[in-house]
Amino acid sequence: MKPFQLLIALDAVEFVERWSRLDRVSIREQLTQLRDFPGNYSADAERDSTGRLVDISLCGRFAVKL
C-alpha cells in the first residue's frame, strides 16, 4: 500500500524553521506518524465547506487538519 502524502504550506515550514532543533525533530516525527497512519492520531473531526470529513490531529502545541 502506498503511504499517504503530507503537504505542508511554505508559511508553516518557515514558521517551524525558527524553532529549536529539538522541537523541529519532535514535530517532524509526529508528522511522519500522521503521514503513515493518519487514522490512528485523529483527536476530532469536522466537515469542510464541501461536506468532506476532515480529521484534526494534535502535534505538540498545534492542531493539524488532514
C-alpha positions as CSV (number, residue, x, y, z in Angstrom):
1,M,0.0,0.0,0.0
2,K,1.3,3.4,-0.9
3,P,1.7,5.7,2.1
4,F,-0.2,9.0,2.3
5,Q,1.5,12.2,1.3
6,L,1.5,15.1,3.7
7,L,1.7,18.5,2.0
8,I,2.7,21.5,4.2
9,A,2.3,25.1,3.3
10,L,5.5,27.1,2.9
11,D,4.4,29.5,5.7
12,A,4.3,26.6,8.1
13,V,7.7,25.4,7.1
14,E,9.2,28.9,7.6
15,F,7.5,29.1,11.0
16,V,8.9,25.8,12.1
17,E,12.4,26.7,11.0
18,R,12.5,29.3,13.8
19,W,12.1,26.6,16.4
20,S,14.8,24.9,18.4
21,R,16.3,21.7,16.9
22,L,14.6,19.6,19.5
23,D,11.1,21.0,18.7
24,R,11.7,20.6,14.9
25,V,12.7,16.9,15.3
26,S,9.7,16.3,17.5
27,I,7.2,17.8,15.1
28,R,8.8,16.0,12.2
29,E,8.4,12.6,13.9
30,Q,4.8,13.4,14.8
31,L,4.0,14.5,11.2
32,T,5.7,11.3,9.9
33,Q,3.4,9.2,12.1
34,L,0.4,11.2,10.8
35,R,1.5,10.6,7.2
36,D,2.0,6.8,7.8
37,F,-1.1,6.2,9.9
38,P,-3.5,9.2,9.7
39,G,-6.5,7.5,11.2
40,N,-4.6,6.4,14.4
41,Y,-4.0,10.0,15.5
42,S,-7.3,11.7,14.9
43,A,-8.4,13.7,18.0
44,D,-11.5,15.1,16.4
45,A,-13.2,15.7,13.0
46,E,-15.2,18.3,11.3
47,R,-16.7,18.9,7.9
48,D,-15.1,21.3,5.4
49,S,-17.1,23.7,3.1
50,T,-17.9,20.9,0.7
51,G,-19.0,18.5,3.4
52,R,-16.0,16.2,3.4
53,L,-14.8,14.9,6.7
54,V,-11.5,16.4,7.9
55,D,-9.6,14.8,10.7
56,I,-7.9,17.0,13.3
57,S,-4.8,15.7,15.0
58,L,-2.7,17.2,17.7
59,C,1.0,17.7,17.2
60,G,2.7,19.1,20.2
61,R,1.1,22.6,20.8
62,F,-0.6,22.6,17.4
63,A,-3.6,21.1,15.7
64,V,-3.2,19.7,12.2
65,K,-6.2,19.3,9.8
66,L,-5.9,16.5,7.3
